Amino acid sequence: MSVKSILLVDDDESTNFINSIFIKKLDIDVHVYKTLNGAEALEVINTSNTKNGFFPCLIILDINMPVMSGWSFLEHFKNLPQPIKEQCFVVMTTVSEDEKDIIKASKNEDVKKFYQKPMSDEKFSQLISEYFF
């Protein structure tokens, strides 16, 4: 399976911008969507269409955000239809060094990876090669 679209979910617009640059450096044909909280991310997923490629198969999800946190997003995500969930790989990111966040993420069946911020082109490259090629 190849990655066709990536959804960046972070309340910090500069983080989303920098992450999109890291992805662009990979020189892959991928659509990048940016949202500022979990509620916006769920709206993107719910209005996506797998037939036209407008579907986030990789979700980079921040933990701490206003409106809807990453944890709240995951509570809603787990209730999505299984075919949708099977097409999405969720990666959590945070600047927090709280061990509880790492443990909680590792116990969540919908979270595939957990990274400390900042992301990098190397981390994105690793994700793409591990899950999509």
KEKE-3310 file (N, C-alpha, C; in steps of 0.2 Angstrom, whole numbers, plus 5000, padded with zeros to 4 digits):
npx = (5004:5003:5006:4994:4989:4991:4987:4989:4988:4988:4988:4997:5001:5014:5021:5013:5016:5030:5031:5025:5034:5045:5039:5037:5051:5053:5050:5038:5023:5010:4996:4994:4985:4980:4975:4969:4965:4957:4944:4942:4950:4942:4931:4937:4940:4928:4922:4929:4934:4938:4939:4942:4955:4956:4958:4964:4978:4988:4990:4996:4996:4994:4995:4991:4979:4968:4950:4948:4957:4971:4969:4955:4951:4955:4946:4934:4938:4939:4926:4923:4919:4925:4932:4936:4945:4954:4961:4969:4983:4988:4999:5005:5011:5021:5027:5028:5036:5030:5029:5017:5010:5017:5015:5001:4998:5004:4996:4985:4976:4974:4984:4999:5012:5023:5030:5042:5041:5052:5046:5054:5062:5068:5061:5048:5051:5055:5042:5034:5041:5040:5026:5020:5027)
npy = (4994:5011:5027:5040:5051:5063:5067:5081:5085:5097:5110:5120:5130:5133:5121:5112:5117:5116:5102:5098:5103:5094:5082:5085:5085:5072:5069:5062:5058:5064:5070:5083:5087:5099:5102:5110:5104:5090:5089:5096:5087:5075:5079:5081:5067:5061:5067:5063:5054:5038:5035:5046:5048:5057:5054:5052:5042:5042:5048:5061:5065:5077:5078:5087:5099:5113:5114:5100:5087:5076:5064:5064:5064:5051:5044:5046:5042:5028:5023:5024:5017:5001:4998:5011:5014:5004:5009:5019:5025:5030:5041:5047:5063:5073:5086:5084:5076:5067:5051:5044:5048:5041:5028:5027:5029:5018:5008:5010:5004:5009:5018:5018:5022:5032:5048:5059:5077:5087:5082:5075:5074:5062:5054:5054:5048:5035:5031:5031:5021:5010:5007:5009:5005)
npz = (5000:4996:5002:5001:5006:5019:5036:5046:5062:5073:5085:5083:5071:5065:5067:5060:5047:5046:5047:5035:5026:5029:5024:5011:5007:5006:4993:4988:4980:4987:4996:5008:5022:5034:5050:5065:5077:5085:5082:5070:5062:5063:5056:5043:5041:5041:5030:5020:5005:4999:4985:4977:4982:4992:5006:5023:5025:5034:5050:5059:5075:5087:5105:5115:5113:5110:5110:5104:5111:5107:5113:5115:5102:5098:5106:5099:5086:5088:5087:5074:5058:5055:5042:5038:5049:5047:5036:5041:5048:5064:5072:5086:5093:5103:5114:5127:5141:5149:5156:5157:5146:5135:5139:5139:5126:5120:5124:5117:5104:5092:5090:5081:5082:5093:5094:5101:5099:5090:5074:5060:5044:5043:5052:5046:5034:5039:5044:5033:5025:5033:5035:5022:5011)
capx = (5000:5006:5003:4992:4987:4993:4983:4993:4983:4992:4986:5003:5002:5021:5023:5010:5020:5037:5030:5023:5041:5048:5036:5039:5058:5053:5049:5033:5017:5006:4992:4995:4980:4982:4970:4972:4962:4954:4937:4943:4952:4937:4927:4941:4940:4921:4920:4934:4932:4944:4939:4946:4961:4955:4957:4971:4980:4993:4987:5001:4991:4997:4991:4988:4976:4962:4944:4948:4964:4972:4965:4948:4950:4955:4939:4929:4941:4938:4919:4922:4918:4932:4935:4940:4950:4960:4965:4972:4989:4989:5005:5005:5017:5020:5033:5027:5040:5027:5029:5010:5008:5020:5011:4994:4998:5006:4991:4979:4976:4973:4991:5004:5019:5023:5036:5043:5042:5049:5046:5060:5061:5070:5055:5043:5054:5054:5035:5032:5044:5038:5019:5017:5031)
capy = (5000:5017:5033:5045:5058:5063:5072:5084:5087:5100:5117:5125:5131:5132:5114:5109:5120:5112:5095:5098:5104:5087:5077:5087:5083:5065:5068:5057:5061:5064:5076:5084:5091:5102:5104:5113:5101:5084:5090:5097:5081:5071:5082:5079:5060:5060:5070:5060:5049:5034:5034:5051:5049:5062:5051:5052:5036:5043:5054:5064:5068:5080:5076:5093:5104:5115:5111:5093:5084:5070:5058:5064:5062:5044:5041:5046:5037:5021:5022:5025:5010:4997:4999:5017:5013:5000:5012:5025:5024:5035:5042:5052:5067:5078:5089:5082:5070:5063:5044:5042:5049:5036:5022:5027:5029:5011:5004:5012:4999:5013:5021:5014:5025:5038:5051:5066:5082:5088:5077:5076:5070:5055:5051:5053:5043:5029:5029:5029:5014:5004:5006:5010:5003)
capz = (5000:4996:5006:4996:5009:5026:5039:5051:5067:5078:5086:5081:5063:5062:5067:5054:5041:5046:5045:5028:5023:5030:5020:5004:5006:5004:4986:4986:4978:4993:4998:5015:5025:5040:5054:5071:5083:5084:5079:5063:5060:5062:5050:5037:5040:5039:5023:5015:5000:4997:4978:4974:4985:4998:5013:5026:5027:5039:5054:5064:5080:5093:5111:5119:5108:5112:5106:5105:5111:5103:5117:5114:5095:5098:5108:5093:5081:5089:5085:5066:5055:5054:5035:5039:5054:5044:5031:5044:5053:5068:5075:5091:5094:5109:5117:5134:5142:5154:5154:5156:5139:5131:5141:5137:5118:5118:5126:5113:5099:5086:5089:5078:5084:5097:5094:5104:5094:5084:5069:5056:5038:5044:5056:5041:5030:5043:5045:5026:5023:5038:5034:5016:5005)
cpx = (5004:5003:5001:4990:4989:4989:4987:4988:4987:4989:4991:5004:5009:5023:5020:5014:5027:5036:5029:5030:5045:5045:5037:5046:5058:5052:5044:5027:5011:5002:4993:4989:4982:4976:4973:4969:4959:4947:4937:4946:4947:4932:4931:4940:4932:4918:4925:4931:4938:4944:4943:4953:4961:4954:4964:4973:4985:4991:4993:4997:4995:4992:4987:4986:4970:4956:4943:4955:4965:4969:4958:4946:4950:4949:4934:4932:4939:4931:4918:4922:4925:4935:4939:4946:4956:4964:4969:4977:4989:4995:5004:5011:5015:5027:5033:5032:5037:5026:5022:5008:5010:5016:5004:4993:5000:5001:4985:4980:4976:4980:4996:5011:5018:5030:5036:5044:5049:5050:5052:5058:5063:5064:5050:5045:5053:5047:5033:5035:5042:5031:5016:5021:5034)
cpy = (5006:5023:5038:5051:5057:5069:5075:5087:5090:5108:5122:5125:5130:5125:5110:5111:5116:5105:5094:5099:5097:5082:5079:5085:5076:5064:5062:5061:5059:5070:5077:5089:5093:5104:5106:5109:5094:5084:5091:5091:5076:5073:5080:5071:5058:5062:5067:5055:5045:5034:5039:5053:5054:5058:5050:5045:5036:5049:5055:5068:5070:5078:5082:5098:5107:5113:5104:5090:5078:5064:5058:5062:5054:5041:5041:5042:5030:5019:5023:5018:5007:4998:5006:5017:5009:5003:5018:5022:5030:5035:5048:5056:5071:5081:5087:5076:5066:5055:5041:5043:5043:5029:5021:5026:5021:5006:5005:5008:5003:5017:5017:5016:5031:5041:5058:5071:5085:5082:5079:5072:5063:5051:5049:5048:5036:5026:5027:5022:5009:5002:5006:5007:4996)
cpz = (5000:5000:5001:4999:5017:5030:5045:5056:5073:5078:5084:5074:5061:5062:5061:5047:5041:5044:5038:5024:5023:5025:5013:5002:5004:4997:4984:4984:4983:4994:5006:5017:5032:5044:5061:5077:5080:5081:5072:5059:5058:5056:5043:5035:5038:5032:5018:5010:4997:4989:4975:4977:4991:5004:5016:5028:5033:5043:5059:5069:5086:5099:5114:5114:5111:5108:5107:5105:5107:5107:5115:5106:5095:5101:5103:5087:5082:5087:5077:5063:5054:5047:5035:5043:5051:5039:5034:5049:5057:5072:5080:5092:5100:5111:5124:5135:5148:5152:5154:5149:5134:5133:5138:5129:5116:5119:5121:5106:5092:5085:5087:5081:5089:5096:5098:5098:5095:5079:5065:5049:5039:5048:5051:5036:5033:5043:5038:5024:5027:5036:5027:5010:5006)
residu = (MET:SER:VAL:LYS:SER:ILE:LEU:LEU:VAL:ASP:ASP:ASP:GLU:SER:THR:ASN:PHE:ILE:ASN:SER:ILE:PHE:ILE:LYS:LYS:LEU:ASP:ILE:ASP:VAL:HIS:VAL:TYR:LYS:THR:LEU:ASN:GLY:ALA:GLU:ALA:LEU:GLU:VAL:ILE:ASN:THR:SER:ASN:THR:LYS:ASN:GLY:PHE:PHE:PRO:CYS:LEU:ILE:ILE:LEU:ASP:ILE:ASN:MET:PRO:VAL:MET:SER:GLY:TRP:SER:PHE:LEU:GLU:HIS:PHE:LYS:ASN:LEU:PRO:GLN:PRO:ILE:LYS:GLU:GLN:CYS:PHE:VAL:VAL:MET:THR:THR:VAL:SER:GLU:ASP:GLU:LYS:ASP:ILE:ILE:LYS:ALA:SER:LYS:ASN:GLU:ASP:VAL:LYS:LYS:PHE:TYR:GLN:LYS:PRO:MET:SER:ASP:GLU:LYS:PHE:SER:GLN:LEU:ILE:SER:GLU:TYR:PHE:PHE)
# end
